[in-house]
Amino acid sequence: MKENIAEALLSIGAVELSPQQPFTWSSGIKSPIYCDNRLTMSYPELRNKIADGLVTLINAHYDQPTVIVGTATAGIPHAAWVAERMNLPMAYVRSKAKSHGKQNQIEGVIAAQDRAVVVEDLISTGESALRVAEALRQAGAEVLGVVAIFSYELKQAQRAFQEAGISYISLSDYPTLLRVARQKGVLTEEELCKLKGWNPEIPVSNETL
């Protein structure tokens, strides 16, 4: 599954690798990789594969969820497709409460004692998913964990999730992407070395590549 998703993200251009001219993320981190999983919405076969994969992760790792919750905005459509497959209620959480109307941060129904799984498109620093988890906890829900399409596997995110007492799991990740990109001949040896060196905390050995 990890290899299949990584290959699909590369093939549709959802993942771009630019070791020579790094991207700047919204967090300020400079990175040789940029992942835009919003593109997956436009590919029915891939989005169905992703939804099926997320359901498999949830069933394998999180016991008896009662609601599926998307992160605004990129996690919303995937949460909806997952909730439909699992026949569960769905909600989503804004990054902050609206400044008008009912001033909701949570859209949809979250009841006290709900068992929620958060659906995120991408785990980078983990900030957005953990913000959603905190809003759900304040509403009285138990957060079973987070599932995502892709993770950069940054130690910063791993520490943040650990401190919050929340687990996450993704369909694919950065080490897998490097392995697939090398197998497909997308990268030169020099580019591969730069990509491997970007996050030295990730244990990507020559053997795994």
C-alpha distance (Angstrom), angle and dihedral (degrees) to the residues before:
residue distance angle dihedral
M1 . . .
K2 3.83 . .
E3 3.80 92.6 .
N4 3.81 93.6 44.1
I5 3.79 93.4 51.6
A6 3.82 92.7 45.0
E7 3.81 91.0 50.9
A8 3.82 91.2 47.9
L9 3.81 93.0 50.0
L10 3.79 90.1 51.0
S11 3.79 93.2 46.8
I12 3.82 95.1 54.9
G13 3.81 94.0 41.6
A14 3.80 94.4 -112.2
V15 3.80 87.1 129.6
E16 3.78 119.8 49.0
L17 3.80 123.2 -171.7
S18 3.79 117.4 -155.9
P19 3.81 110.5 164.4
Q20 3.83 91.6 163.6
Q21 3.81 97.0 52.1
P22 3.82 110.6 26.0
F23 3.80 121.6 -148.4
T24 3.81 121.6 -122.4
W25 3.81 113.5 -130.4
S26 3.80 123.2 -148.4
S27 3.81 87.1 -103.7
G28 3.82 89.3 60.5
I29 3.81 93.5 -110.0
K30 3.80 113.5 140.4
S31 3.78 110.5 -137.6
P32 3.82 137.9 174.4
I33 3.81 89.2 -141.7
Y34 3.79 132.0 62.8
C35 3.78 122.9 -173.4
D36 3.81 121.7 -164.3
N37 3.77 107.0 179.3
R38 3.80 91.8 174.8
L39 3.80 86.0 86.4
T40 3.80 89.9 68.4
M41 3.81 89.8 72.9
S42 3.80 89.2 71.6
Y43 3.82 94.1 57.4
P44 3.83 110.8 69.5
E45 3.80 96.1 -169.1
L46 3.79 92.6 50.4
R47 3.79 96.2 42.8
N48 3.81 89.1 51.4
K49 3.80 90.0 50.4
I50 3.80 89.7 50.1
A51 3.80 93.2 48.6
D52 3.80 91.5 48.8
G53 3.80 90.0 48.2
L54 3.80 92.9 50.2
V55 3.80 90.5 50.1
T56 3.81 89.1 51.6
L57 3.82 90.7 51.6
I58 3.80 92.0 48.9
N59 3.80 93.5 48.7
A60 3.80 91.1 47.6
H61 3.80 99.0 45.9
Y62 3.81 111.3 21.7
D63 3.77 123.1 57.1
Q64 3.80 120.4 -135.4
P65 3.81 104.4 -27.2
T66 3.79 115.5 -163.9
V67 3.82 98.9 -162.7
I68 3.81 138.2 24.7
V69 3.80 115.0 -142.5
G70 3.80 126.5 -163.8
T71 3.79 127.2 -152.5
A72 3.78 114.4 -124.7
T73 2.85 120.8 -77.5
A74 3.78 117.6 -11.0
G75 3.80 96.2 33.0
I76 3.81 94.8 53.5
P77 3.84 100.8 83.3
H78 3.79 93.2 43.7
A79 3.81 91.0 48.9
A80 3.80 88.9 51.8
W81 3.81 93.2 51.8
V82 3.82 91.1 46.6
A83 3.80 93.0 47.9
E84 3.80 90.2 50.0
R85 3.79 92.2 52.9
M86 3.81 92.5 46.8
N87 3.82 93.9 42.2
L88 3.80 90.1 -127.3
P89 3.81 133.9 136.0
M90 3.78 115.8 -93.6
A91 3.80 132.6 -150.3
Y92 3.77 137.2 163.8
V93 3.78 135.1 -146.0
R94 3.78 125.8 -138.6
S95 3.79 121.3 -138.8
K96 3.80 86.4 -113.6
A97 3.79 137.5 -2.2
K98 3.79 118.2 -78.6
S99 3.80 115.2 -100.0
H100 3.82 92.2 -138.9
G101 3.80 141.0 42.1
K102 3.79 112.3 16.2
Q103 3.81 90.0 -14.9
N104 3.80 91.3 -128.0
Q105 3.75 122.8 178.6
I106 3.81 92.9 179.6
E107 3.80 115.3 55.8
G108 3.79 114.6 -160.5
V109 3.79 128.4 22.8
I110 3.80 122.2 -48.3
A111 3.78 113.7 175.8
A112 3.78 127.9 -162.8
Q113 3.80 109.7 -90.7
D114 3.81 92.9 22.3
R115 3.81 114.0 150.3
A116 3.79 105.4 -135.5
V117 3.79 133.8 -166.2
V118 3.79 114.9 -164.4
V119 3.81 118.8 -141.6
E120 3.81 115.2 -151.9
D121 3.79 128.0 175.5
L122 3.81 95.9 -145.6
I123 3.80 138.2 12.3
S124 3.81 112.7 -150.3
T125 3.81 112.3 140.2
G126 3.82 91.2 -10.3
E127 3.78 92.5 -126.6
S128 3.80 98.9 124.7
A129 3.81 95.9 46.4
L130 3.79 92.3 46.6
R131 3.81 90.6 49.3
V132 3.79 87.8 55.8
A133 3.80 91.3 47.4
E134 3.80 91.3 52.2
A135 3.82 91.8 50.7
L136 3.81 89.7 51.3
R137 3.79 91.8 49.3
Q138 3.78 90.6 50.8
A139 3.80 87.7 53.2
G140 3.80 89.4 56.0
A141 3.80 99.4 -101.9
E142 3.78 126.7 133.5
V143 3.81 111.7 -126.6
L144 3.79 108.4 -142.1
G145 3.80 93.4 -174.2
V146 3.78 147.7 -74.0
V147 3.80 130.1 -82.6
A148 3.80 122.3 -165.2
I149 3.78 141.0 178.4
F150 3.80 95.4 -127.8
S151 3.79 138.9 7.4
Y152 3.79 130.0 -163.9
E153 3.82 87.0 -152.6
L154 3.79 93.0 -134.1
K155 3.78 115.7 175.1
Q156 3.79 87.4 -134.9
A157 3.79 89.7 64.7
Q158 3.79 93.9 42.6
R159 3.80 90.7 53.7
A160 3.81 92.6 46.1
F161 3.80 93.0 51.8
Q162 3.79 91.3 45.8
E163 3.80 91.9 51.2
A164 3.81 90.0 49.7
G165 3.80 91.4 49.3
I166 3.80 92.5 -122.9
S167 3.79 129.1 125.8
Y168 3.78 127.7 -144.9
I169 3.76 135.2 -168.5
S170 3.81 131.1 -174.7
L171 3.77 137.1 -155.9
S172 3.80 91.0 -128.7
D173 3.80 139.4 -0.7
Y174 3.79 147.0 -162.4
P175 3.83 98.7 -87.4
T176 3.80 90.2 50.6
L177 3.79 91.2 48.4
L178 3.81 91.6 53.7
R179 3.79 90.9 49.8
V180 3.82 92.3 50.1
A181 3.81 93.1 44.3
R182 3.79 91.0 53.3
Q183 3.80 92.5 47.2
K184 3.81 89.9 51.7
G185 3.81 92.5 48.7
V186 3.78 93.0 -118.8
L187 3.82 93.7 133.5
T188 3.78 135.7 51.5
E189 3.81 118.3 -134.6
E190 3.81 90.1 -105.2
E191 3.80 92.1 51.4
L192 3.79 91.2 46.3
C193 3.80 91.2 53.6
K194 3.80 90.9 51.7
L195 3.79 91.7 49.2
K196 3.79 91.7 48.0
G197 3.80 90.4 48.8
W198 3.80 95.3 49.4
N199 3.78 92.1 82.4
P200 3.81 107.5 23.0
E201 3.81 90.3 179.9
I202 3.82 89.8 70.8
P203 3.81 109.7 90.6
V204 3.81 99.5 -133.5
S205 3.78 109.0 154.5
N206 3.78 129.5 -173.6
E207 3.79 88.0 -110.2
T208 3.80 93.6 57.7
L209 3.79 89.2 47.7
